[in-house]
Amino acid sequence: MTHLRPFLRRWLAFALVPLTAAGVLLLVPETGGAQGGARGEEHSALFPVCAGAVRITCVVDGDTIWYRGIKIRIADIDTPEVSQPGCPREAALGRRATERLRQLLNAGRFGLVVPPDGRSRDRYGRELRIVTRGGQSLGAVLVREGLAARWGGPKRAWCRG
């Protein structure tokens, strides 16, 4: 099964994600689709929390998702770690941020917007996007709820109260 994963991801990406004429992956939302929704917010899926090795559409943690076989880092926030937390408090906050992001994504259509600075990938090769609904960042919701810090702001010490 391990040898099939790269093929499966490539196949699903080509089968489900729009491509440009040059075959380049296009994660910028289309506008004016037949399905309606706010302009530029035509993305929709059911997001479980990721489990297992094959990840197609799921929430990894509060600031990372898989969508249609593509790993996306939410560009405007930083959330507590769940895979290697520094303390039990960070682990608990990380689980809450993960669940809250899952709820927000599952609540309706959303947009995937390239950040204003134009960065489309991070140093780990993940797509960078701001997730929006109604023109507002879903990451900002997590920040307001104390489950995320604004990206580029002071580094949050999740293990301190």
Z-matrix of the N, CA and C atoms (Angstrom, degrees):
N
C 1 1.461
C 2 1.530 1 110.86
N 3 1.332 2 117.23 1 -37.53
C 4 1.456 3 121.15 2 -177.45
C 5 1.531 4 111.36 3 -56.34
N 6 1.327 5 117.54 4 -40.45
C 7 1.464 6 120.41 5 -178.77
C 8 1.530 7 112.52 6 -69.93
N 9 1.321 8 118.14 7 -16.59
C 10 1.464 9 121.02 8 179.53
C 11 1.518 10 113.55 9 -87.62
N 12 1.328 11 118.17 10 -18.11
C 13 1.472 12 120.67 11 -175.60
C 14 1.522 13 113.70 12 -55.84
N 15 1.345 14 119.75 13 -51.07
C 16 1.472 15 118.27 14 -179.80
C 17 1.528 16 111.73 15 -59.40
N 18 1.315 17 117.55 16 -41.65
C 19 1.461 18 120.55 17 178.46
C 20 1.524 19 110.57 18 -62.68
N 21 1.328 20 117.54 19 -45.69
C 22 1.454 21 121.72 20 -179.26
C 23 1.519 22 110.98 21 -60.43
N 24 1.329 23 118.02 22 -45.30
C 25 1.462 24 121.27 23 178.94
C 26 1.518 25 111.31 24 -61.48
N 27 1.342 26 116.48 25 -45.21
C 28 1.469 27 119.63 26 179.33
C 29 1.521 28 110.36 27 -62.67
N 30 1.325 29 117.32 28 -44.50
C 31 1.455 30 120.63 29 -179.08
C 32 1.522 31 111.03 30 -62.06
N 33 1.329 32 117.00 31 -46.04
C 34 1.453 33 119.61 32 -179.65
C 35 1.522 34 111.26 33 -65.84
N 36 1.317 35 117.57 34 -37.92
C 37 1.460 36 119.84 35 178.35
C 38 1.526 37 110.02 36 -62.31
N 39 1.327 38 117.56 37 -44.37
C 40 1.461 39 120.01 38 179.52
C 41 1.520 40 110.95 39 -69.81
N 42 1.323 41 117.99 40 -33.86
C 43 1.457 42 120.78 41 -176.46
C 44 1.525 43 112.49 42 -76.85
N 45 1.329 44 117.61 43 -29.97
C 46 1.449 45 119.96 44 -170.57
C 47 1.518 46 115.63 45 -116.22
N 48 1.330 47 118.41 46 -17.49
C 49 1.454 48 121.05 47 -174.65
C 50 1.522 49 108.95 48 -108.91
N 51 1.341 50 117.98 49 130.80
C 52 1.462 51 119.66 50 179.56
C 53 1.524 52 111.69 51 -61.20
N 54 1.324 53 116.16 52 142.86
C 55 1.458 54 122.03 53 178.19
C 56 1.510 55 109.22 54 -119.45
N 57 1.337 56 116.35 55 151.49
C 58 1.456 57 120.42 56 173.16
C 59 1.522 58 108.10 57 -76.11
N 60 1.321 59 117.22 58 173.20
C 61 1.462 60 121.15 59 179.64
C 62 1.523 61 111.37 60 -60.31
N 63 1.331 62 116.77 61 -27.90
C 64 1.460 63 120.82 62 179.91
C 65 1.519 64 112.14 63 -83.48
N 66 1.335 65 117.69 64 0.40
C 67 1.452 66 120.74 65 179.56
C 68 1.516 67 113.42 66 83.64
N 69 1.323 68 117.81 67 15.67
C 70 1.454 69 122.12 68 -179.20
C 71 1.525 70 109.45 69 -87.94
N 72 1.308 71 116.84 70 135.20
C 73 1.453 72 121.88 71 179.82
C 74 1.520 73 110.75 72 -58.27
N 75 1.318 74 116.37 73 133.98
C 76 1.457 75 121.69 74 -177.96
C 77 1.520 76 108.86 75 -121.78
N 78 1.336 77 117.19 76 106.31
C 79 1.457 78 121.27 77 178.35
C 80 1.513 79 111.71 78 -107.35
N 81 1.314 80 117.94 79 10.88
C 82 1.456 81 120.71 80 174.86
C 83 1.517 82 106.66 81 -80.99
N 84 1.329 83 118.96 82 130.28
C 85 1.453 84 119.60 83 -175.24
C 86 1.518 85 112.60 84 -62.31
N 87 1.325 86 114.76 85 143.48
C 88 1.454 87 120.26 86 174.05
C 89 1.513 88 108.05 87 -76.66
N 90 1.334 89 116.81 88 158.86
C 91 1.456 90 120.00 89 179.03
C 92 1.509 91 109.88 90 -116.38
N 93 1.342 92 114.92 91 152.14
C 94 1.453 93 120.34 92 174.57
C 95 1.505 94 114.78 93 66.37
N 96 1.333 95 118.68 94 31.02
C 97 1.454 96 121.67 95 -179.39
C 98 1.515 97 112.05 96 -67.37
N 99 1.309 98 115.44 97 162.21
C 100 1.461 99 120.97 98 -178.50
C 101 1.525 100 111.77 99 -68.02
N 102 1.327 101 117.36 100 -18.30
C 103 1.455 102 120.06 101 -177.05
C 104 1.520 103 112.54 102 -82.90
N 105 1.295 104 118.27 103 -4.98
C 106 1.464 105 120.93 104 177.97
C 107 1.509 106 111.66 105 79.79
N 108 1.327 107 116.18 106 -152.84
C 109 1.450 108 121.05 107 -176.97
C 110 1.508 109 110.13 108 90.39
N 111 1.321 110 116.85 109 171.45
C 112 1.457 111 121.41 110 178.80
C 113 1.521 112 109.81 111 -64.19
N 114 1.305 113 115.49 112 150.97
C 115 1.457 114 120.83 113 -179.68
C 116 1.524 115 109.43 114 -55.86
N 117 1.338 116 116.23 115 126.41
C 118 1.456 117 121.01 116 178.27
C 119 1.517 118 114.17 117 79.32
N 120 1.313 119 117.67 118 7.00
C 121 1.472 120 119.73 119 -178.81
C 122 1.521 121 109.95 120 -124.54
N 123 1.337 122 115.07 121 60.20
C 124 1.453 123 120.84 122 -177.26
C 125 1.520 124 113.97 123 -98.15
N 126 1.323 125 117.54 124 4.95
C 127 1.468 126 119.46 125 179.13
C 128 1.521 127 109.63 126 -81.86
N 129 1.326 128 115.36 127 142.87
C 130 1.451 129 120.16 128 179.28
C 131 1.518 130 108.75 129 -160.90
N 132 1.323 131 116.95 130 138.44
C 133 1.464 132 121.72 131 177.32
C 134 1.520 133 107.98 132 -167.15
N 135 1.315 134 115.64 133 164.71
C 136 1.456 135 120.88 134 170.63
C 137 1.516 136 107.39 135 -95.74
N 138 1.324 137 116.44 136 123.01
C 139 1.454 138 122.75 137 -176.31
C 140 1.524 139 110.47 138 -107.94
N 141 1.333 140 118.57 139 110.18
C 142 1.460 141 119.69 140 167.31
C 143 1.529 142 108.02 141 -83.89
N 144 1.318 143 117.44 142 173.99
C 145 1.464 144 120.90 143 169.13
C 146 1.526 145 106.15 144 -76.97
N 147 1.322 146 117.50 145 137.21
C 148 1.465 147 121.80 146 -177.75
C 149 1.527 148 111.13 147 -60.25
N 150 1.324 149 114.91 148 139.91
C 151 1.460 150 122.20 149 175.06
C 152 1.520 151 107.03 150 -149.51
N 153 1.305 152 116.88 151 139.23
C 154 1.459 153 119.92 152 179.43
C 155 1.511 154 112.43 153 85.92
N 156 1.323 155 114.74 154 178.53
C 157 1.463 156 120.62 155 -173.78
C 158 1.523 157 113.73 156 -83.93
N 159 1.320 158 118.28 157 -33.53
C 160 1.462 159 121.00 158 -178.45
C 161 1.523 160 108.23 159 -89.52
N 162 1.326 161 115.74 160 120.93
C 163 1.465 162 121.39 161 -176.71
C 164 1.513 163 109.32 162 -125.58
N 165 1.320 164 116.34 163 119.87
C 166 1.458 165 121.15 164 -178.80
C 167 1.526 166 109.63 165 -111.88
N 168 1.330 167 117.60 166 -60.67
C 169 1.462 168 122.99 167 177.04
C 170 1.517 169 107.26 168 -137.51
N 171 1.326 170 116.20 169 107.55
C 172 1.465 171 121.02 170 -178.38
C 173 1.527 172 109.49 171 -167.79
N 174 1.331 173 115.80 172 168.11
C 175 1.460 174 122.55 173 178.54
C 176 1.527 175 108.12 174 -101.07
N 177 1.334 176 116.65 175 121.98
C 178 1.465 177 122.22 176 178.23
C 179 1.522 178 109.46 177 -79.04
N 180 1.328 179 115.31 178 -52.23
C 181 1.464 180 122.36 179 179.54
C 182 1.528 181 107.26 180 -157.65
N 183 1.309 182 118.20 181 -165.74
C 184 1.455 183 120.79 182 -174.86
C 185 1.507 184 116.10 183 -67.73
N 186 1.336 185 118.08 184 -14.88
C 187 1.464 186 119.50 185 -179.79
C 188 1.530 187 114.19 186 -132.79
N 189 1.323 188 117.27 187 15.91
C 190 1.462 189 120.84 188 179.00
C 191 1.528 190 109.86 189 -141.22
N 192 1.343 191 115.51 190 133.78
C 193 1.456 192 120.71 191 177.23
C 194 1.522 193 109.73 192 -134.18
N 195 1.305 194 116.21 193 162.61
C 196 1.457 195 123.78 194 164.33
C 197 1.518 196 105.51 195 -108.97
N 198 1.323 197 116.81 196 130.92
C 199 1.455 198 120.90 197 178.11
C 200 1.522 199 108.36 198 -135.60
N 201 1.312 200 116.06 199 115.84
C 202 1.463 201 122.52 200 -179.15
C 203 1.528 202 112.01 201 55.30
N 204 1.328 203 116.16 202 38.62
C 205 1.463 204 121.55 203 176.95
C 206 1.515 205 115.08 204 84.04
N 207 1.320 206 118.56 205 5.00
C 208 1.463 207 123.09 206 -178.98
C 209 1.527 208 108.80 207 -113.77
N 210 1.324 209 116.49 208 130.62
C 211 1.467 210 120.96 209 178.61
C 212 1.526 211 108.99 210 -83.61
N 213 1.333 212 115.53 211 126.10
C 214 1.465 213 121.59 212 -176.01
C 215 1.523 214 109.48 213 -123.16
N 216 1.329 215 115.43 214 128.31
C 217 1.467 216 122.43 215 173.56
C 218 1.520 217 106.71 216 -97.48
N 219 1.338 218 116.85 217 124.59
C 220 1.464 219 120.26 218 179.11
C 221 1.522 220 107.07 219 -71.28
N 222 1.319 221 115.50 220 119.26
C 223 1.463 222 122.24 221 -164.42
C 224 1.520 223 115.16 222 -77.31
N 225 1.324 224 118.91 223 -21.77
C 226 1.465 225 118.77 224 -171.69
C 227 1.519 226 114.46 225 -102.23
N 228 1.343 227 118.21 226 6.84
C 229 1.468 228 120.20 227 -178.88
C 230 1.521 229 111.80 228 -141.15
N 231 1.320 230 114.72 229 164.57
C 232 1.461 231 123.95 230 170.72
C 233 1.520 232 105.97 231 -132.90
N 234 1.329 233 117.28 232 132.35
C 235 1.460 234 120.52 233 -178.42
C 236 1.523 235 110.81 234 -121.68
N 237 1.326 236 116.89 235 164.83
C 238 1.469 237 120.30 236 178.47
C 239 1.529 238 111.40 237 -60.19
N 240 1.311 239 115.30 238 149.07
C 241 1.465 240 121.56 239 -179.56
C 242 1.526 241 110.96 240 -75.09
N 243 1.325 242 115.36 241 142.49
C 244 1.463 243 119.69 242 173.10
C 245 1.521 244 111.17 243 -110.89
N 246 1.332 245 118.02 244 -28.65
C 247 1.463 246 119.85 245 -177.22
C 248 1.526 247 112.18 246 -81.09
N 249 1.314 248 117.93 247 -35.25
C 250 1.466 249 121.54 248 178.50
C 251 1.525 250 109.32 249 -140.72
N 252 1.337 251 116.88 250 66.59
C 253 1.467 252 119.41 251 -178.78
C 254 1.525 253 111.21 252 -69.02
N 255 1.318 254 115.08 253 154.10
C 256 1.461 255 120.13 254 179.63
C 257 1.526 256 113.69 255 -82.30
N 258 1.332 257 116.35 256 -15.11
C 259 1.461 258 120.80 257 -177.83
C 260 1.528 259 109.14 258 -165.92
N 261 1.324 260 118.19 259 166.96
C 262 1.475 261 120.29 260 178.91
C 263 1.531 262 113.46 261 -59.58
N 264 1.332 263 118.00 262 -34.77
C 265 1.469 264 120.76 263 179.08
C 266 1.526 265 110.77 264 -63.59
N 267 1.337 266 117.48 265 -44.61
C 268 1.460 267 120.65 266 178.07
C 269 1.531 268 110.46 267 -62.83
N 270 1.331 269 117.83 268 -41.21
C 271 1.466 270 121.25 269 178.70
C 272 1.528 271 110.60 270 -59.89
N 273 1.333 272 117.04 271 -44.67
C 274 1.470 273 120.89 272 -179.53
C 275 1.528 274 111.00 273 -65.79
N 276 1.335 275 117.14 274 -43.99
C 277 1.471 276 120.11 275 177.62
C 278 1.520 277 111.22 276 -64.04
N 279 1.324 278 116.41 277 -38.32
C 280 1.460 279 120.90 278 178.39
C 281 1.518 280 111.76 279 -62.58
N 282 1.330 281 117.28 280 -41.96
C 283 1.467 282 120.46 281 176.85
C 284 1.526 283 111.02 282 -64.51
N 285 1.341 284 116.94 283 -39.76
C 286 1.475 285 120.31 284 178.10
C 287 1.525 286 111.19 285 -65.10
N 288 1.345 287 116.82 286 -41.86
C 289 1.471 288 120.55 287 178.76
C 290 1.530 289 110.64 288 -64.56
N 291 1.320 290 116.81 289 -40.09
C 292 1.465 291 121.45 290 178.21
C 293 1.521 292 110.60 291 -61.16
N 294 1.314 293 116.28 292 -48.71
C 295 1.459 294 120.75 293 -179.42
C 296 1.526 295 111.68 294 -65.12
N 297 1.323 296 117.06 295 -39.97
C 298 1.463 297 119.97 296 -179.79
C 299 1.531 298 110.96 297 -65.97
N 300 1.342 299 117.28 298 -41.76
C 301 1.462 300 119.73 299 177.03
C 302 1.527 301 109.65 300 -61.87
N 303 1.317 302 117.70 301 -41.93
C 304 1.467 303 121.40 302 177.49
C 305 1.531 304 110.45 303 -57.74
N 306 1.321 305 116.59 304 -45.68
C 307 1.468 306 120.89 305 178.98
C 308 1.530 307 111.40 306 -61.44
N 309 1.328 308 116.41 307 -44.99
C 310 1.465 309 120.62 308 -179.23
C 311 1.525 310 111.60 309 -62.83
N 312 1.325 311 117.05 310 -44.09
C 313 1.461 312 120.04 311 179.96
C 314 1.526 313 111.29 312 -65.44
N 315 1.323 314 117.15 313 -38.46
C 316 1.460 315 121.49 314 -177.44
C 317 1.529 316 113.12 315 -77.74
N 318 1.324 317 117.39 316 -7.36
C 319 1.469 318 121.07 317 -176.28
C 320 1.529 319 113.16 318 -78.47
N 321 1.319 320 118.70 319 -9.44
C 322 1.465 321 119.49 320 179.49
C 323 1.512 322 112.61 321 157.45
N 324 1.299 323 115.02 322 -169.51
C 325 1.461 324 122.03 323 -178.57
C 326 1.530 325 110.35 324 -63.57
N 327 1.323 326 114.81 325 151.89
C 328 1.464 327 120.26 326 179.85
C 329 1.513 328 109.61 327 -147.17
N 330 1.320 329 114.80 328 162.41
C 331 1.454 330 121.49 329 176.10
C 332 1.511 331 110.45 330 -108.74
N 333 1.318 332 116.60 331 156.74
C 334 1.466 333 123.65 332 174.19
C 335 1.522 334 106.73 333 -123.75
N 336 1.320 335 116.43 334 107.53
C 337 1.456 336 122.20 335 -170.28
C 338 1.528 337 110.13 336 -114.55
N 339 1.316 338 116.26 337 133.54
C 340 1.465 339 120.91 338 174.05
C 341 1.521 340 107.51 339 -64.26
N 342 1.342 341 118.24 340 135.68
C 343 1.473 342 120.27 341 -179.53
C 344 1.530 343 111.83 342 -57.71
N 345 1.340 344 116.82 343 154.05
C 346 1.468 345 120.92 344 -178.65
C 347 1.527 346 114.09 345 -56.14
N 348 1.338 347 117.47 346 -28.60
C 349 1.468 348 119.15 347 -179.83
C 350 1.531 349 112.27 348 -78.03
N 351 1.353 350 117.33 349 -2.57
C 352 1.455 351 120.97 350 175.17
C 353 1.516 352 115.80 351 83.94
N 354 1.337 353 117.63 352 -2.64
C 355 1.470 354 119.52 353 178.69
C 356 1.524 355 108.48 354 -67.54
N 357 1.327 356 117.60 355 123.01
C 358 1.457 357 119.42 356 -179.97
C 359 1.523 358 112.40 357 -107.29
N 360 1.342 359 117.63 358 -12.74
C 361 1.477 360 122.02 359 177.39
C 362 1.521 361 109.48 360 -139.83
N 363 1.348 362 114.77 361 148.73
C 364 1.457 363 118.54 362 174.56
C 365 1.530 364 110.06 363 -95.52
N 366 1.297 365 116.56 364 -179.00
C 367 1.468 366 120.30 365 -175.52
C 368 1.525 367 112.72 366 -67.59
N 369 1.331 368 117.87 367 -14.07
C 370 1.463 369 122.16 368 177.93
C 371 1.533 370 112.06 369 -96.15
N 372 1.328 371 117.37 370 3.42
C 373 1.451 372 121.46 371 178.34
C 374 1.520 373 114.86 372 86.38
N 375 1.330 374 116.83 373 3.66
C 376 1.464 375 119.46 374 178.38
C 377 1.526 376 109.59 375 -76.98
N 378 1.347 377 115.67 376 145.62
C 379 1.455 378 120.03 377 172.74
C 380 1.525 379 107.93 378 -66.66
N 381 1.315 380 118.03 379 138.71
C 382 1.468 381 122.66 380 175.72
C 383 1.517 382 108.69 381 -104.49
N 384 1.321 383 116.57 382 124.49
C 385 1.453 384 121.42 383 179.58
C 386 1.528 385 109.89 384 -145.85
N 387 1.326 386 115.14 385 151.43
C 388 1.462 387 122.07 386 168.57
C 389 1.519 388 105.42 387 -98.56
N 390 1.317 389 116.80 388 129.47
C 391 1.464 390 121.56 389 -179.62
C 392 1.523 391 107.56 390 -92.38
N 393 1.334 392 116.37 391 126.80
C 394 1.464 393 120.14 392 -175.18
C 395 1.526 394 111.69 393 -125.73
N 396 1.298 395 113.80 394 156.12
C 397 1.472 396 122.07 395 168.87
C 398 1.517 397 105.98 396 -146.47
N 399 1.321 398 116.40 397 130.21
C 400 1.459 399 120.33 398 -178.59
C 401 1.512 400 112.27 399 59.75
N 402 1.330 401 116.43 400 29.76
C 403 1.458 402 121.17 401 179.45
C 404 1.524 403 114.75 402 78.38
N 405 1.326 404 117.32 403 1.97
C 406 1.470 405 121.55 404 -178.90
C 407 1.525 406 110.12 405 -111.93
N 408 1.326 407 116.35 406 146.99
C 409 1.459 408 122.53 407 179.21
C 410 1.533 409 110.92 408 -72.27
N 411 1.342 410 116.06 409 130.00
C 412 1.462 411 119.25 410 172.85
C 413 1.528 412 110.33 411 -70.86
N 414 1.322 413 116.66 412 -26.86
C 415 1.464 414 120.29 413 175.06
C 416 1.519 415 111.43 414 -61.60
N 417 1.342 416 116.73 415 -36.92
C 418 1.466 417 120.73 416 178.60
C 419 1.526 418 111.08 417 -63.24
N 420 1.339 419 116.72 418 -30.75
C 421 1.468 420 120.23 419 175.74
C 422 1.526 421 109.30 420 -63.35
N 423 1.324 422 116.93 421 -45.76
C 424 1.469 423 120.66 422 178.78
C 425 1.528 424 111.30 423 -62.74
N 426 1.329 425 117.25 424 -37.89
C 427 1.470 426 120.72 425 177.56
C 428 1.521 427 109.74 426 -63.48
N 429 1.335 428 117.42 427 -48.27
C 430 1.475 429 120.88 428 179.20
C 431 1.522 430 112.41 429 -59.37
N 432 1.325 431 116.63 430 -33.39
C 433 1.464 432 121.01 431 -178.77
C 434 1.527 433 112.88 432 -85.55
N 435 1.329 434 117.78 433 2.47
C 436 1.464 435 121.60 434 177.83
C 437 1.519 436 114.42 435 77.72
N 438 1.340 437 117.09 436 15.07
C 439 1.458 438 121.32 437 -178.20
C 440 1.521 439 113.09 438 -102.71
N 441 1.314 440 116.74 439 1.28
C 442 1.461 441 121.83 440 -179.98
C 443 1.523 442 108.85 441 -153.55
N 444 1.309 443 114.76 442 161.10
C 445 1.468 444 121.73 443 172.00
C 446 1.521 445 107.23 444 -115.19
N 447 1.314 446 116.60 445 147.77
C 448 1.456 447 120.87 446 177.61
C 449 1.523 448 109.30 447 -64.50
N 450 1.333 449 117.09 448 132.27
C 451 1.468 450 121.60 449 178.95
C 452 1.521 451 108.99 450 -63.70
N 453 1.307 452 116.39 451 133.77
C 454 1.452 453 121.13 452 179.50
C 455 1.520 454 113.05 453 91.47
N 456 1.318 455 116.26 454 -9.66
C 457 1.451 456 120.52 455 175.85
C 458 1.520 457 109.67 456 -83.76
N 459 1.322 458 117.51 457 -171.60
C 460 1.456 459 118.79 458 177.73
C 461 1.529 460 111.02 459 -62.68
N 462 1.324 461 116.00 460 141.38
C 463 1.459 462 121.25 461 179.25
C 464 1.507 463 109.04 462 -63.79
N 465 1.318 464 116.65 463 126.51
C 466 1.459 465 121.91 464 -176.38
C 467 1.519 466 110.25 465 -82.36
N 468 1.318 467 116.97 466 131.85
C 469 1.464 468 123.03 467 175.52
C 470 1.529 469 107.49 468 -91.73
N 471 1.326 470 116.94 469 89.61
C 472 1.466 471 121.98 470 -173.76
C 473 1.518 472 112.55 471 -65.92
N 474 1.325 473 118.27 472 -21.23
C 475 1.467 474 120.26 473 -177.95
C 476 1.523 475 112.49 474 -84.26
N 477 1.299 476 116.49 475 -9.49
C 478 1.480 477 119.78 476 175.46
C 479 1.518 478 108.52 477 -98.29
N 480 1.289 479 116.65 478 150.02
C 481 1.461 480 122.49 479 -178.98
C 482 1.455 481 114.89 480 -71.06
